[in-house]
């Protein structure tokens, strides 16, 4: 099974999707399963993981509803207020929804200290108690705090989104490499090779721009903890679906069939327990 482990659905609302600014007009549209389904089929992909793009419980319910209508949406990563006093009660109410596998907060918009607050730590502990995973959407400046966080939960599944968003456009590596390598030593941490084209020059990238970063990521996490994701439709800012997929297919083209199967589906099945 080939899985796209990172994509989004939304009915565009400028009040909700405030991060979609004037430079992102292509994203100011609705993106729903009927749009993605044919694209996945055309690229030989069997299923996907729907990830939150709006920080609300309504978003979580919206994605669950879509997954219930389309069996190729294999899992949902929703949003929940991890700092809520009744976090365990909320999670208990959600346990009847098996397609919901974990949660994400848009940590890239917060200061690094946000994820080390006692209330946030308590929320992560609650996720672990209920066997949910957690997705780390961060920039390089957050890597040190992320390491401190995950070390407190060695038995919990974490995944770094978009290889922690290094500045590929300016080919900056050093400020990102050390932190990502330290996280790679934590065996409960996976990494998504996703969202890379939008960290490059949107109009002038080439596949070679990503090689140095992928070299570091494969060495840090190994083929058994890397997970492919398209970041559709956000990827459309810089590439269509086939173009972004081709970057990874080309890079890993000479790897063993076993490793390719892990990166493009097997690891996602294991991580998300699907």
C-alpha positions in Angstrom: 0.0 0.0 0.0 1.4 3.4 -1.0 0.2 6.2 1.3 0.4 10.0 1.1 0.9 10.7 4.8 0.4 14.4 4.7 -2.3 16.4 3.0 -5.1 18.8 3.8 -8.8 19.4 3.0 -10.6 22.6 3.5 -13.6 24.8 2.5 -11.7 28.0 2.2 -12.6 30.7 4.7 -10.3 33.8 4.9 -11.2 34.2 8.6 -10.2 30.7 9.4 -7.3 30.2 7.0 -5.5 33.5 7.9 -2.1 32.0 7.0 -3.1 31.9 3.3 -2.0 35.4 2.4 -2.0 37.4 -0.9 1.0 35.5 -2.2 -1.0 32.2 -2.1 -4.0 32.9 -4.2 -4.0 29.4 -5.6 -4.9 28.1 -2.2 -7.9 30.5 -1.8 -10.2 27.7 -3.0 -11.9 24.7 -1.6 -9.8 21.5 -1.6 -11.8 18.3 -0.9 -11.6 14.5 -1.4 -13.3 14.7 -4.9 -10.3 16.9 -5.9 -7.6 14.7 -4.4 -9.0 11.2 -5.2 -8.3 11.3 -8.9 -4.8 12.7 -8.4 -3.9 9.9 -6.0 -5.2 7.3 -8.5 -3.3 8.9 -11.3 -0.1 8.6 -9.3 -0.7 5.1 -8.1 -1.3 6.0 -4.5 -3.7 4.0 -2.4 -4.6 6.2 0.5 -3.8 9.3 2.5 -3.6 10.9 5.9 -5.7 14.0 6.4 -3.9 16.6 8.6 -5.5 19.6 10.3 -5.0 23.1 8.9 -7.3 25.0 11.2 -7.0 25.0 15.0 -10.5 24.1 16.1 -12.5 21.1 17.2 -14.8 21.7 14.2 -11.8 21.0 12.0 -11.2 17.7 13.7 -14.9 16.7 13.2 -14.8 17.9 9.6 -11.9 15.7 8.8 -13.4 12.7 10.6 -16.6 13.2 8.6 -14.6 13.1 5.3 -12.7 10.0 6.4 -16.0 8.3 7.2 -17.2 9.0 3.6 -14.0 8.0 1.8 -12.2 4.8 2.9 -9.0 5.8 1.2 -8.6 8.5 3.9 -6.8 6.1 6.2 -6.3 8.3 9.2 -7.0 11.8 10.6 -4.6 14.1 12.5 -6.8 16.6 14.3 -6.5 19.5 16.6 -7.3 19.7 20.3 -6.4 22.2 23.0 -3.7 20.3 24.8 -3.7 22.9 27.6 -7.4 22.3 28.4 -8.1 21.3 32.0 -10.5 18.6 30.7 -8.1 17.2 28.0 -8.5 13.6 29.2 -12.3 13.9 29.2 -12.2 15.2 25.7 -9.9 12.4 24.5 -12.1 9.8 26.2 -15.1 11.1 24.2 -13.1 10.8 21.0 -11.9 7.2 21.5 -15.0 5.9 19.7 -13.5 7.4 16.5 -10.8 4.9 15.4 -9.8 6.9 12.3 -8.5 9.7 14.5 -4.9 8.7 15.2 -3.3 11.8 16.6 -3.1 15.6 16.9 -1.2 18.6 15.8 -0.7 22.2 16.9 0.8 24.8 14.6 3.9 25.1 16.7 5.7 27.0 14.0 3.6 30.0 14.9 4.6 29.8 18.6 7.8 30.5 20.5 9.8 27.4 21.2 9.0 27.6 24.9 5.3 27.0 24.2 5.8 23.3 23.9 7.6 23.1 27.2 4.9 24.7 29.3 3.6 22.5 32.1 0.1 22.6 30.7 1.3 21.5 27.2 3.4 18.7 28.7 0.3 17.5 30.6 -1.6 17.4 27.4 1.1 15.3 25.6 1.0 12.9 28.6 -2.8 12.6 28.0 -2.2 11.8 24.4 0.2 9.1 25.3 -2.2 7.6 27.8 -4.8 7.2 25.1 -2.3 6.0 22.5 -2.4 9.0 20.2 0.6 10.2 18.2 1.7 13.8 17.9 3.0 15.8 14.9 5.6 18.4 15.3 5.1 21.3 12.9 8.2 23.3 13.6 11.0 25.5 12.2 14.7 24.9 12.9 14.6 27.4 15.8 12.2 24.9 17.6 14.4 21.8 17.3 16.1 22.2 20.6 12.8 22.5 22.5 11.3 19.7 20.5 14.2 17.5 21.6 13.6 18.4 25.2 9.9 17.5 24.8 10.3 14.1 23.1 13.0 13.0 25.6 10.3 13.2 28.3 8.1 10.7 26.4 10.4 8.0 25.1 7.4 5.6 24.6 5.3 8.0 22.6 5.2 8.3 18.8 6.2 11.6 17.4 6.7 12.7 13.8 8.4 15.8 12.5 6.4 17.5 9.7 8.2 18.7 6.6 11.7 17.8 7.9 11.3 20.8 10.2 11.2 23.4 7.4 14.9 24.3 6.7 15.5 27.3 4.5 16.0 25.4 1.2 15.6 28.6 -0.9 18.8 30.0 0.5 20.4 26.5 1.0 20.9 27.0 4.7 21.7 23.7 6.4 23.9 24.2 9.5 21.3 25.7 11.8 19.0 22.9 11.0 21.3 19.9 10.6 22.5 19.6 14.2 19.1 19.7 15.7 17.5 17.3 13.2 20.3 14.8 13.8 19.8 14.9 17.5 16.1 14.3 17.1 17.0 11.4 14.8 18.7 9.6 17.6 15.4 9.4 19.5 14.0 6.1 18.2 10.4 7.1 18.8 10.7 10.1 16.5 9.8 9.7 12.8 10.2 12.3 10.0 8.1 13.2 7.1 9.8 14.0 3.8 7.1 16.5 2.8 6.6 20.2 2.3 10.1 20.7 0.8 9.1 22.4 -2.4 7.5 25.3 -0.5 10.7 25.9 1.4 12.6 26.2 -1.8 12.3 29.0 -4.5 8.7 28.5 -5.6 9.4 29.5 -9.2 13.0 28.3 -9.8 13.7 25.1 -7.8 15.3 22.0 -9.2 15.4 18.5 -7.8 19.1 19.0 -6.9 18.1 21.7 -4.4 16.8 19.0 -2.1 19.6 16.4 -2.3 21.7 17.8 0.6 18.7 17.8 2.9 17.6 14.4 2.0 21.1 13.0 2.4 21.0 14.3 6.0 17.5 13.0 6.7 18.1 9.5 5.5 21.3 9.3 7.5 19.6 10.7 10.7 16.4 8.6 10.6 17.1 5.6 8.3 14.6 4.2 5.8 12.5 2.7 8.6 11.5 6.1 10.1 10.9 8.3 7.1 7.4 8.8 5.8 6.4 10.3 2.5 3.8 13.1 2.3 2.8 15.5 -0.4 1.5 18.5 1.6 -1.2 18.9 -1.0 -2.7 21.4 -1.7 0.0 23.6 -0.1 2.6 22.1 -2.5 0.7 23.8 -5.4 2.5 27.0 -4.5 5.6 25.5 -6.0 4.7 22.3 -7.8 1.8 20.2 -8.9 1.3 16.8 -7.3 3.3 14.8 -9.8 6.2 17.2 -9.7 6.7 17.1 -5.9 6.2 13.3 -5.9 8.8 12.8 -8.6 11.5 14.5 -6.4 11.3 11.7 -3.9 10.7 8.9 -6.4 13.9 10.0 -8.2 15.9 10.4 -5.0 15.0 7.0 -3.6 14.8 5.3 -7.0 18.0 3.2 -6.4 17.1 2.1 -2.9 16.0 -1.5 -2.2 12.4 -2.5 -2.8 12.0 -3.0 0.9 13.2 0.5 1.8 11.0 2.1 -0.9 8.0 0.2 0.4 8.7 1.4 3.9 9.2 5.1 3.0 6.1 5.3 0.7 3.7 3.4 2.9 4.9 0.8 5.3 6.2 3.3 7.9 3.0 5.3 7.7 1.0 2.1 8.3 3.1 1.3 11.4 3.3 4.8 12.8 -0.4 5.5 12.4 -1.4 2.0 13.3 -3.6 1.5 10.2 
